[in-house]
Amino acid sequence: MVGFFKFLAILLISHTLYASPNMGQEILEKKLKSGCTISIAQLAAKHTQKEWKELRDQNKLKDELKHLEPNLKKIDDKELLDIFDFLYEYGSDSGLFPSCG
């Protein structure tokens, strides 16, 4: 039984340490709700994967998101990791399109 709890603890901790495109999608869906003029798919397609990575590396990702959608709700640094993974995964040159819901 102790082994099960150790496994569960490791699973929960590892999930919080790694960013996820799916989590990023969920966060963006909440942040883009009322008053926004752009969808999450349109947002991701605004830049290539390389451009999204450059924005992240230059610490300009939050600024760019606010520029692209001024009505975007505030994003904290923990959320930004998952949001980046989503934007990178579905960048305009990825050939992928996010699923709904």
PDB file as gemmi writes it, atoms N, CA and C in Angstrom:
CRYST1    1.000    1.000    1.000  90.00  90.00  90.00 P 1                      
ATOM      1  N   MET A   1       0.806  -1.188   0.000  1.00  0.00           N  
ATOM      2  CA  MET A   1       0.000   0.000   0.000  1.00  0.00           C  
ATOM      3  C   MET A   1       0.860   1.268   0.000  1.00  0.00           C  
ATOM      4  N   VAL A   2       1.969   1.235   0.739  1.00  0.00           N  
ATOM      5  CA  VAL A   2       2.879   2.372   0.782  1.00  0.00           C  
ATOM      6  C   VAL A   2       3.451   2.636  -0.608  1.00  0.00           C  
ATOM      7  N   GLY A   3       3.753   1.556  -1.324  1.00  0.00           N  
ATOM      8  CA  GLY A   3       4.272   1.694  -2.680  1.00  0.00           C  
ATOM      9  C   GLY A   3       3.305   2.412  -3.600  1.00  0.00           C  
ATOM     10  N   PHE A   4       2.029   2.142  -3.434  1.00  0.00           N  
ATOM     11  CA  PHE A   4       1.010   2.805  -4.250  1.00  0.00           C  
ATOM     12  C   PHE A   4       1.003   4.307  -3.992  1.00  0.00           C  
ATOM     13  N   PHE A   5       1.094   4.701  -2.705  1.00  0.00           N  
ATOM     14  CA  PHE A   5       1.086   6.114  -2.368  1.00  0.00           C  
ATOM     15  C   PHE A   5       2.342   6.819  -2.869  1.00  0.00           C  
ATOM     16  N   LYS A   6       3.472   6.136  -2.837  1.00  0.00           N  
ATOM     17  CA  LYS A   6       4.702   6.708  -3.397  1.00  0.00           C  
ATOM     18  C   LYS A   6       4.541   6.924  -4.892  1.00  0.00           C  
ATOM     19  N   PHE A   7       3.990   5.923  -5.574  1.00  0.00           N  
ATOM     20  CA  PHE A   7       3.754   6.040  -7.011  1.00  0.00           C  
ATOM     21  C   PHE A   7       2.822   7.203  -7.304  1.00  0.00           C  
ATOM     22  N   LEU A   8       1.740   7.327  -6.555  1.00  0.00           N  
ATOM     23  CA  LEU A   8       0.779   8.405  -6.749  1.00  0.00           C  
ATOM     24  C   LEU A   8       1.427   9.762  -6.507  1.00  0.00           C  
ATOM     25  N   ALA A   9       2.245   9.870  -5.488  1.00  0.00           N  
ATOM     26  CA  ALA A   9       2.932  11.124  -5.184  1.00  0.00           C  
ATOM     27  C   ALA A   9       3.893  11.499  -6.309  1.00  0.00           C  
ATOM     28  N   ILE A  10       4.641  10.530  -6.798  1.00  0.00           N  
ATOM     29  CA  ILE A  10       5.578  10.788  -7.897  1.00  0.00           C  
ATOM     30  C   ILE A  10       4.822  11.211  -9.145  1.00  0.00           C  
ATOM     31  N   LEU A  11       3.721  10.568  -9.425  1.00  0.00           N  
ATOM     32  CA  LEU A  11       2.903  10.905 -10.586  1.00  0.00           C  
ATOM     33  C   LEU A  11       2.396  12.337 -10.499  1.00  0.00           C  
ATOM     34  N   LEU A  12       1.894  12.735  -9.352  1.00  0.00           N  
ATOM     35  CA  LEU A  12       1.378  14.091  -9.177  1.00  0.00           C  
ATOM     36  C   LEU A  12       2.477  15.134  -9.277  1.00  0.00           C  
ATOM     37  N   ILE A  13       3.614  14.855  -8.677  1.00  0.00           N  
ATOM     38  CA  ILE A  13       4.737  15.790  -8.723  1.00  0.00           C  
ATOM     39  C   ILE A  13       5.265  15.919 -10.137  1.00  0.00           C  
ATOM     40  N   SER A  14       5.429  14.817 -10.836  1.00  0.00           N  
ATOM     41  CA  SER A  14       5.981  14.878 -12.190  1.00  0.00           C  
ATOM     42  C   SER A  14       5.043  15.608 -13.128  1.00  0.00           C  
ATOM     43  N   HIS A  15       3.753  15.497 -12.896  1.00  0.00           N  
ATOM     44  CA  HIS A  15       2.789  16.203 -13.753  1.00  0.00           C  
ATOM     45  C   HIS A  15       2.931  17.714 -13.602  1.00  0.00           C  
ATOM     46  N   THR A  16       3.210  18.181 -12.393  1.00  0.00           N  
ATOM     47  CA  THR A  16       3.324  19.620 -12.175  1.00  0.00           C  
ATOM     48  C   THR A  16       4.668  20.169 -12.641  1.00  0.00           C  
ATOM     49  N   LEU A  17       5.665  19.311 -12.812  1.00  0.00           N  
ATOM     50  CA  LEU A  17       6.980  19.782 -13.223  1.00  0.00           C  
ATOM     51  C   LEU A  17       7.098  19.977 -14.731  1.00  0.00           C  
ATOM     52  N   TYR A  18       6.254  19.337 -15.498  1.00  0.00           N  
ATOM     53  CA  TYR A  18       6.372  19.393 -16.940  1.00  0.00           C  
ATOM     54  C   TYR A  18       5.179  20.114 -17.541  1.00  0.00           C  
ATOM     55  N   ALA A  19       5.460  20.999 -18.488  1.00  0.00           N  
ATOM     56  CA  ALA A  19       4.404  21.733 -19.161  1.00  0.00           C  
ATOM     57  C   ALA A  19       3.699  20.821 -20.155  1.00  0.00           C  
ATOM     58  N   SER A  20       2.501  21.201 -20.524  1.00  0.00           N  
ATOM     59  CA  SER A  20       1.696  20.356 -21.383  1.00  0.00           C  
ATOM     60  C   SER A  20       0.874  21.189 -22.354  1.00  0.00           C  
ATOM     61  N   PRO A  21       0.883  20.821 -23.645  1.00  0.00           N  
ATOM     62  CA  PRO A  21       0.033  21.530 -24.603  1.00  0.00           C  
ATOM     63  C   PRO A  21      -1.447  21.445 -24.236  1.00  0.00           C  
ATOM     64  N   ASN A  22      -1.882  20.302 -23.717  1.00  0.00           N  
ATOM     65  CA  ASN A  22      -3.297  20.156 -23.335  1.00  0.00           C  
ATOM     66  C   ASN A  22      -3.663  21.099 -22.197  1.00  0.00           C  
ATOM     67  N   MET A  23      -2.783  21.198 -21.213  1.00  0.00           N  
ATOM     68  CA  MET A  23      -3.029  22.133 -20.107  1.00  0.00           C  
ATOM     69  C   MET A  23      -3.011  23.570 -20.623  1.00  0.00           C  
ATOM     70  N   GLY A  24      -2.091  23.862 -21.529  1.00  0.00           N  
ATOM     71  CA  GLY A  24      -2.024  25.203 -22.127  1.00  0.00           C  
ATOM     72  C   GLY A  24      -3.305  25.553 -22.864  1.00  0.00           C  
ATOM     73  N   GLN A  25      -3.871  24.574 -23.560  1.00  0.00           N  
ATOM     74  CA  GLN A  25      -5.127  24.800 -24.267  1.00  0.00           C  
ATOM     75  C   GLN A  25      -6.243  25.115 -23.269  1.00  0.00           C  
ATOM     76  N   GLU A  26      -6.320  24.353 -22.195  1.00  0.00           N  
ATOM     77  CA  GLU A  26      -7.347  24.593 -21.180  1.00  0.00           C  
ATOM     78  C   GLU A  26      -7.205  25.984 -20.566  1.00  0.00           C  
ATOM     79  N   ILE A  27      -5.982  26.363 -20.270  1.00  0.00           N  
ATOM     80  CA  ILE A  27      -5.744  27.677 -19.678  1.00  0.00           C  
ATOM     81  C   ILE A  27      -6.158  28.773 -20.645  1.00  0.00           C  
ATOM     82  N   LEU A  28      -5.735  28.658 -21.907  1.00  0.00           N  
ATOM     83  CA  LEU A  28      -6.085  29.681 -22.891  1.00  0.00           C  
ATOM     84  C   LEU A  28      -7.583  29.766 -23.130  1.00  0.00           C  
ATOM     85  N   GLU A  29      -8.259  28.628 -23.126  1.00  0.00           N  
ATOM     86  CA  GLU A  29      -9.710  28.651 -23.307  1.00  0.00           C  
ATOM     87  C   GLU A  29     -10.372  29.468 -22.202  1.00  0.00           C  
ATOM     88  N   LYS A  30      -9.859  29.384 -20.992  1.00  0.00           N  
ATOM     89  CA  LYS A  30     -10.401  30.162 -19.879  1.00  0.00           C  
ATOM     90  C   LYS A  30     -10.021  31.634 -19.993  1.00  0.00           C  
ATOM     91  N   LYS A  31      -8.783  31.889 -20.399  1.00  0.00           N  
ATOM     92  CA  LYS A  31      -8.284  33.270 -20.454  1.00  0.00           C  
ATOM     93  C   LYS A  31      -8.864  34.056 -21.628  1.00  0.00           C  
ATOM     94  N   LEU A  32      -9.320  33.359 -22.661  1.00  0.00           N  
ATOM     95  CA  LEU A  32      -9.834  34.032 -23.862  1.00  0.00           C  
ATOM     96  C   LEU A  32     -11.359  34.126 -23.899  1.00  0.00           C  
ATOM     97  N   LYS A  33     -12.019  33.855 -22.809  1.00  0.00           N  
ATOM     98  CA  LYS A  33     -13.477  33.815 -22.825  1.00  0.00           C  
ATOM     99  C   LYS A  33     -14.101  35.116 -23.336  1.00  0.00           C  
ATOM    100  N   SER A  34     -14.764  35.850 -22.519  1.00  0.00           N  
ATOM    101  CA  SER A  34     -15.585  36.977 -22.946  1.00  0.00           C  
ATOM    102  C   SER A  34     -14.771  38.172 -23.432  1.00  0.00           C  
ATOM    103  N   GLY A  35     -15.261  38.771 -24.510  1.00  0.00           N  
ATOM    104  CA  GLY A  35     -14.673  39.997 -25.016  1.00  0.00           C  
ATOM    105  C   GLY A  35     -13.465  39.837 -25.912  1.00  0.00           C  
ATOM    106  N   CYS A  36     -13.020  38.624 -26.143  1.00  0.00           N  
ATOM    107  CA  CYS A  36     -11.840  38.410 -26.977  1.00  0.00           C  
ATOM    108  C   CYS A  36     -12.246  38.269 -28.445  1.00  0.00           C  
ATOM    109  N   THR A  37     -11.341  38.651 -29.303  1.00  0.00           N  
ATOM    110  CA  THR A  37     -11.627  38.664 -30.738  1.00  0.00           C  
ATOM    111  C   THR A  37     -10.919  37.550 -31.495  1.00  0.00           C  
ATOM    112  N   ILE A  38     -10.213  36.687 -30.794  1.00  0.00           N  
ATOM    113  CA  ILE A  38      -9.390  35.674 -31.441  1.00  0.00           C  
ATOM    114  C   ILE A  38      -9.607  34.327 -30.746  1.00  0.00           C  
ATOM    115  N   SER A  39      -9.540  33.243 -31.519  1.00  0.00           N  
ATOM    116  CA  SER A  39      -9.663  31.908 -30.930  1.00  0.00           C  
ATOM    117  C   SER A  39      -8.271  31.398 -30.555  1.00  0.00           C  
ATOM    118  N   ILE A  40      -8.236  30.319 -29.796  1.00  0.00           N  
ATOM    119  CA  ILE A  40      -6.929  29.773 -29.424  1.00  0.00           C  
ATOM    120  C   ILE A  40      -6.184  29.245 -30.640  1.00  0.00           C  
ATOM    121  N   ALA A  41      -6.922  28.706 -31.614  1.00  0.00           N  
ATOM    122  CA  ALA A  41      -6.284  28.211 -32.839  1.00  0.00           C  
ATOM    123  C   ALA A  41      -5.698  29.369 -33.640  1.00  0.00           C  
ATOM    124  N   GLN A  42      -6.442  30.457 -33.743  1.00  0.00           N  
ATOM    125  CA  GLN A  42      -5.951  31.635 -34.456  1.00  0.00           C  
ATOM    126  C   GLN A  42      -4.739  32.223 -33.748  1.00  0.00           C  
ATOM    127  N   LEU A  43      -4.782  32.216 -32.429  1.00  0.00           N  
ATOM    128  CA  LEU A  43      -3.666  32.744 -31.643  1.00  0.00           C  
ATOM    129  C   LEU A  43      -2.396  31.944 -31.903  1.00  0.00           C  
ATOM    130  N   ALA A  44      -2.490  30.627 -31.834  1.00  0.00           N  
ATOM    131  CA  ALA A  44      -1.312  29.777 -32.053  1.00  0.00           C  
ATOM    132  C   ALA A  44      -0.756  29.941 -33.458  1.00  0.00           C  
ATOM    133  N   ALA A  45      -1.638  30.175 -34.423  1.00  0.00           N  
ATOM    134  CA  ALA A  45      -1.220  30.287 -35.826  1.00  0.00           C  
ATOM    135  C   ALA A  45      -0.613  31.644 -36.168  1.00  0.00           C  
ATOM    136  N   LYS A  46      -0.562  32.555 -35.225  1.00  0.00           N  
ATOM    137  CA  LYS A  46       0.021  33.881 -35.476  1.00  0.00           C  
ATOM    138  C   LYS A  46       1.533  33.826 -35.667  1.00  0.00           C  
ATOM    139  N   HIS A  47       2.169  32.765 -35.183  1.00  0.00           N  
ATOM    140  CA  HIS A  47       3.627  32.645 -35.299  1.00  0.00           C  
ATOM    141  C   HIS A  47       4.017  31.204 -35.610  1.00  0.00           C  
ATOM    142  N   THR A  48       5.193  31.062 -36.184  1.00  0.00           N  
ATOM    143  CA  THR A  48       5.767  29.733 -36.404  1.00  0.00           C  
ATOM    144  C   THR A  48       6.287  29.203 -35.069  1.00  0.00           C  
ATOM    145  N   GLN A  49       6.633  27.922 -35.049  1.00  0.00           N  
ATOM    146  CA  GLN A  49       7.196  27.345 -33.828  1.00  0.00           C  
ATOM    147  C   GLN A  49       8.481  28.065 -33.430  1.00  0.00           C  
ATOM    148  N   LYS A  50       9.310  28.361 -34.407  1.00  0.00           N  
ATOM    149  CA  LYS A  50      10.572  29.056 -34.131  1.00  0.00           C  
ATOM    150  C   LYS A  50      10.300  30.435 -33.523  1.00  0.00           C  
ATOM    151  N   GLU A  51       9.325  31.154 -34.064  1.00  0.00           N  
ATOM    152  CA  GLU A  51       9.009  32.485 -33.543  1.00  0.00           C  
ATOM    153  C   GLU A  51       8.473  32.417 -32.106  1.00  0.00           C  
ATOM    154  N   TRP A  52       7.607  31.426 -31.824  1.00  0.00           N  
ATOM    155  CA  TRP A  52       7.113  31.269 -30.454  1.00  0.00           C  
ATOM    156  C   TRP A  52       8.269  30.983 -29.500  1.00  0.00           C  
ATOM    157  N   LYS A  53       9.200  30.127 -29.948  1.00  0.00           N  
ATOM    158  CA  LYS A  53      10.352  29.790 -29.100  1.00  0.00           C  
ATOM    159  C   LYS A  53      11.218  31.026 -28.851  1.00  0.00           C  
ATOM    160  N   GLU A  54      11.429  31.831 -29.873  1.00  0.00           N  
ATOM    161  CA  GLU A  54      12.225  33.053 -29.719  1.00  0.00           C  
ATOM    162  C   GLU A  54      11.557  34.026 -28.741  1.00  0.00           C  
ATOM    163  N   LEU A  55      10.243  34.169 -28.855  1.00  0.00           N  
ATOM    164  CA  LEU A  55       9.519  35.044 -27.931  1.00  0.00           C  
ATOM    165  C   LEU A  55       9.677  34.553 -26.488  1.00  0.00           C  
ATOM    166  N   ARG A  56       9.579  33.249 -26.292  1.00  0.00           N  
ATOM    167  CA  ARG A  56       9.760  32.683 -24.950  1.00  0.00           C  
ATOM    168  C   ARG A  56      11.180  32.911 -24.451  1.00  0.00           C  
ATOM    169  N   ASP A  57      12.161  32.617 -25.306  1.00  0.00           N  
ATOM    170  CA  ASP A  57      13.565  32.744 -24.910  1.00  0.00           C  
ATOM    171  C   ASP A  57      13.945  34.185 -24.574  1.00  0.00           C  
ATOM    172  N   GLN A  58      13.266  35.148 -25.209  1.00  0.00           N  
ATOM    173  CA  GLN A  58      13.538  36.565 -24.975  1.00  0.00           C  
ATOM    174  C   GLN A  58      12.623  37.157 -23.885  1.00  0.00           C  
ATOM    175  N   ASN A  59      11.872  36.287 -23.209  1.00  0.00           N  
ATOM    176  CA  ASN A  59      10.930  36.721 -22.166  1.00  0.00           C  
ATOM    177  C   ASN A  59       9.921  37.748 -22.674  1.00  0.00           C  
ATOM    178  N   LYS A  60       9.482  37.578 -23.918  1.00  0.00           N  
ATOM    179  CA  LYS A  60       8.517  38.504 -24.517  1.00  0.00           C  
ATOM    180  C   LYS A  60       7.179  37.833 -24.808  1.00  0.00           C  
ATOM    181  N   LEU A  61       6.995  36.616 -24.329  1.00  0.00           N  
ATOM    182  CA  LEU A  61       5.797  35.866 -24.654  1.00  0.00           C  
ATOM    183  C   LEU A  61       4.538  36.523 -24.090  1.00  0.00           C  
ATOM    184  N   LYS A  62       4.563  36.928 -22.828  1.00  0.00           N  
ATOM    185  CA  LYS A  62       3.397  37.591 -22.235  1.00  0.00           C  
ATOM    186  C   LYS A  62       3.045  38.875 -22.985  1.00  0.00           C  
ATOM    187  N   ASP A  63       4.065  39.649 -23.305  1.00  0.00           N  
ATOM    188  CA  ASP A  63       3.822  40.902 -24.030  1.00  0.00           C  
ATOM    189  C   ASP A  63       3.193  40.644 -25.392  1.00  0.00           C  
ATOM    190  N   GLU A  64       3.675  39.628 -26.082  1.00  0.00           N  
ATOM    191  CA  GLU A  64       3.141  39.306 -27.407  1.00  0.00           C  
ATOM    192  C   GLU A  64       1.698  38.828 -27.308  1.00  0.00           C  
ATOM    193  N   LEU A  65       1.399  38.021 -26.307  1.00  0.00           N  
ATOM    194  CA  LEU A  65       0.027  37.552 -26.122  1.00  0.00           C  
ATOM    195  C   LEU A  65      -0.909  38.728 -25.860  1.00  0.00           C  
ATOM    196  N   LYS A  66      -0.475  39.656 -25.041  1.00  0.00           N  
ATOM    197  CA  LYS A  66      -1.286  40.842 -24.739  1.00  0.00           C  
ATOM    198  C   LYS A  66      -1.440  41.726 -25.986  1.00  0.00           C  
ATOM    199  N   HIS A  67      -0.401  41.776 -26.811  1.00  0.00           N  
ATOM    200  CA  HIS A  67      -0.469  42.540 -28.059  1.00  0.00           C  
ATOM    201  C   HIS A  67      -1.471  41.906 -29.033  1.00  0.00           C  
ATOM    202  N   LEU A  68      -1.425  40.585 -29.140  1.00  0.00           N  
ATOM    203  CA  LEU A  68      -2.313  39.884 -30.070  1.00  0.00           C  
ATOM    204  C   LEU A  68      -3.762  39.885 -29.596  1.00  0.00           C  
ATOM    205  N   GLU A  69      -3.963  39.850 -28.289  1.00  0.00           N  
ATOM    206  CA  GLU A  69      -5.324  39.875 -27.728  1.00  0.00           C  
ATOM    207  C   GLU A  69      -5.339  40.720 -26.462  1.00  0.00           C  
ATOM    208  N   PRO A  70      -5.654  42.012 -26.623  1.00  0.00           N  
ATOM    209  CA  PRO A  70      -5.647  42.930 -25.477  1.00  0.00           C  
ATOM    210  C   PRO A  70      -6.611  42.541 -24.357  1.00  0.00           C  
ATOM    211  N   ASN A  71      -7.672  41.805 -24.666  1.00  0.00           N  
ATOM    212  CA  ASN A  71      -8.658  41.413 -23.653  1.00  0.00           C  
ATOM    213  C   ASN A  71      -8.300  40.117 -22.935  1.00  0.00           C  
ATOM    214  N   LEU A  72      -7.137  39.575 -23.211  1.00  0.00           N  
ATOM    215  CA  LEU A  72      -6.688  38.339 -22.560  1.00  0.00           C  
ATOM    216  C   LEU A  72      -6.573  38.561 -21.060  1.00  0.00           C  
ATOM    217  N   LYS A  73      -7.136  37.633 -20.287  1.00  0.00           N  
ATOM    218  CA  LYS A  73      -7.034  37.732 -18.833  1.00  0.00           C  
ATOM    219  C   LYS A  73      -5.585  37.510 -18.404  1.00  0.00           C  
ATOM    220  N   LYS A  74      -5.235  38.009 -17.222  1.00  0.00           N  
ATOM    221  CA  LYS A  74      -3.868  37.932 -16.710  1.00  0.00           C  
ATOM    222  C   LYS A  74      -3.372  36.483 -16.653  1.00  0.00           C  
ATOM    223  N   ILE A  75      -2.129  36.295 -17.061  1.00  0.00           N  
ATOM    224  CA  ILE A  75      -1.473  34.980 -17.073  1.00  0.00           C  
ATOM    225  C   ILE A  75      -0.319  35.016 -16.086  1.00  0.00           C  
ATOM    226  N   ASP A  76      -0.256  34.020 -15.203  1.00  0.00           N  
ATOM    227  CA  ASP A  76       0.884  33.971 -14.291  1.00  0.00           C  
ATOM    228  C   ASP A  76       1.999  33.110 -14.898  1.00  0.00           C  
ATOM    229  N   ASP A  77       3.163  33.175 -14.285  1.00  0.00           N  
ATOM    230  CA  ASP A  77       4.343  32.503 -14.842  1.00  0.00           C  
ATOM    231  C   ASP A  77       4.183  30.987 -14.915  1.00  0.00           C  
ATOM    232  N   LYS A  78       3.495  30.376 -13.955  1.00  0.00           N  
ATOM    233  CA  LYS A  78       3.295  28.925 -13.989  1.00  0.00           C  
ATOM    234  C   LYS A  78       2.434  28.534 -15.194  1.00  0.00           C  
ATOM    235  N   GLU A  79       1.429  29.343 -15.476  1.00  0.00           N  
ATOM    236  CA  GLU A  79       0.554  29.059 -16.621  1.00  0.00           C  
ATOM    237  C   GLU A  79       1.283  29.249 -17.944  1.00  0.00           C  
ATOM    238  N   LEU A  80       2.242  30.152 -17.958  1.00  0.00           N  
ATOM    239  CA  LEU A  80       2.947  30.490 -19.192  1.00  0.00           C  
ATOM    240  C   LEU A  80       3.697  29.297 -19.778  1.00  0.00           C  
ATOM    241  N   LEU A  81       4.208  28.409 -18.934  1.00  0.00           N  
ATOM    242  CA  LEU A  81       4.910  27.224 -19.428  1.00  0.00           C  
ATOM    243  C   LEU A  81       3.983  26.348 -20.265  1.00  0.00           C  
ATOM    244  N   ASP A  82       2.789  26.094 -19.758  1.00  0.00           N  
ATOM    245  CA  ASP A  82       1.822  25.273 -20.490  1.00  0.00           C  
ATOM    246  C   ASP A  82       1.312  26.002 -21.729  1.00  0.00           C  
ATOM    247  N   ILE A  83       1.089  27.298 -21.600  1.00  0.00           N  
ATOM    248  CA  ILE A  83       0.619  28.078 -22.748  1.00  0.00           C  
ATOM    249  C   ILE A  83       1.658  28.049 -23.854  1.00  0.00           C  
ATOM    250  N   PHE A  84       2.929  28.209 -23.491  1.00  0.00           N  
ATOM    251  CA  PHE A  84       3.976  28.129 -24.513  1.00  0.00           C  
ATOM    252  C   PHE A  84       3.939  26.775 -25.213  1.00  0.00           C  
ATOM    253  N   ASP A  85       3.832  25.702 -24.447  1.00  0.00           N  
ATOM    254  CA  ASP A  85       3.795  24.373 -25.066  1.00  0.00           C  
ATOM    255  C   ASP A  85       2.647  24.251 -26.057  1.00  0.00           C  
ATOM    256  N   PHE A  86       1.493  24.815 -25.722  1.00  0.00           N  
ATOM    257  CA  PHE A  86       0.357  24.796 -26.637  1.00  0.00           C  
ATOM    258  C   PHE A  86       0.666  25.605 -27.901  1.00  0.00           C  
ATOM    259  N   LEU A  87       1.143  26.835 -27.717  1.00  0.00           N  
ATOM    260  CA  LEU A  87       1.427  27.710 -28.864  1.00  0.00           C  
ATOM    261  C   LEU A  87       2.486  27.093 -29.770  1.00  0.00           C  
ATOM    262  N   TYR A  88       3.508  26.514 -29.172  1.00  0.00           N  
ATOM    263  CA  TYR A  88       4.570  25.873 -29.944  1.00  0.00           C  
ATOM    264  C   TYR A  88       4.030  24.656 -30.699  1.00  0.00           C  
ATOM    265  N   GLU A  89       3.263  23.831 -30.002  1.00  0.00           N  
ATOM    266  CA  GLU A  89       2.700  22.612 -30.602  1.00  0.00           C  
ATOM    267  C   GLU A  89       1.845  22.918 -31.825  1.00  0.00           C  
ATOM    268  N   TYR A  90       1.104  24.046 -31.760  1.00  0.00           N  
ATOM    269  CA  TYR A  90       0.164  24.384 -32.834  1.00  0.00           C  
ATOM    270  C   TYR A  90       0.567  25.642 -33.594  1.00  0.00           C  
ATOM    271  N   GLY A  91       1.852  25.967 -33.607  1.00  0.00           N  
ATOM    272  CA  GLY A  91       2.343  27.100 -34.379  1.00  0.00           C  
ATOM    273  C   GLY A  91       1.970  26.957 -35.850  1.00  0.00           C  
ATOM    274  N   SER A  92       2.026  28.050 -36.570  1.00  0.00           N  
ATOM    275  CA  SER A  92       1.522  28.072 -37.963  1.00  0.00           C  
ATOM    276  C   SER A  92       2.214  27.077 -38.870  1.00  0.00           C  
ATOM    277  N   ASP A  93       3.424  26.665 -38.567  1.00  0.00           N  
ATOM    278  CA  ASP A  93       4.151  25.733 -39.432  1.00  0.00           C  
ATOM    279  C   ASP A  93       4.112  24.293 -38.912  1.00  0.00           C  
ATOM    280  N   SER A  94       3.319  24.023 -37.871  1.00  0.00           N  
ATOM    281  CA  SER A  94       3.315  22.689 -37.271  1.00  0.00           C  
ATOM    282  C   SER A  94       2.511  21.665 -38.057  1.00  0.00           C  
ATOM    283  N   GLY A  95       1.548  22.140 -38.834  1.00  0.00           N  
ATOM    284  CA  GLY A  95       0.679  21.206 -39.555  1.00  0.00           C  
ATOM    285  C   GLY A  95      -0.413  20.619 -38.668  1.00  0.00           C  
ATOM    286  N   LEU A  96      -0.500  21.085 -37.425  1.00  0.00           N  
ATOM    287  CA  LEU A  96      -1.485  20.574 -36.486  1.00  0.00           C  
ATOM    288  C   LEU A  96      -2.546  21.647 -36.205  1.00  0.00           C  
ATOM    289  N   PHE A  97      -3.733  21.198 -35.817  1.00  0.00           N  
ATOM    290  CA  PHE A  97      -4.815  22.091 -35.447  1.00  0.00           C  
ATOM    291  C   PHE A  97      -5.417  21.576 -34.147  1.00  0.00           C  
ATOM    292  N   PRO A  98      -5.566  22.455 -33.141  1.00  0.00           N  
ATOM    293  CA  PRO A  98      -6.086  21.981 -31.852  1.00  0.00           C  
ATOM    294  C   PRO A  98      -7.523  21.507 -31.937  1.00  0.00           C  
ATOM    295  N   SER A  99      -7.832  20.485 -31.172  1.00  0.00           N  
ATOM    296  CA  SER A  99      -9.209  19.984 -31.124  1.00  0.00           C  
ATOM    297  C   SER A  99     -10.028  20.858 -30.201  1.00  0.00           C  
ATOM    298  N   CYS A 100     -11.310  20.816 -30.364  1.00  0.00           N  
ATOM    299  CA  CYS A 100     -12.211  21.605 -29.510  1.00  0.00           C  
ATOM    300  C   CYS A 100     -12.466  20.858 -28.216  1.00  0.00           C  
ATOM    301  N   GLY A 101     -12.580  21.647 -27.118  1.00  0.00           N  
ATOM    302  CA  GLY A 101     -12.987  21.121 -25.827  1.00  0.00           C  
ATOM    303  C   GLY A 101     -12.171  19.998 -25.392  1.00  0.00           C  
TER     304      GLY A 101                                                      
END                                                                             
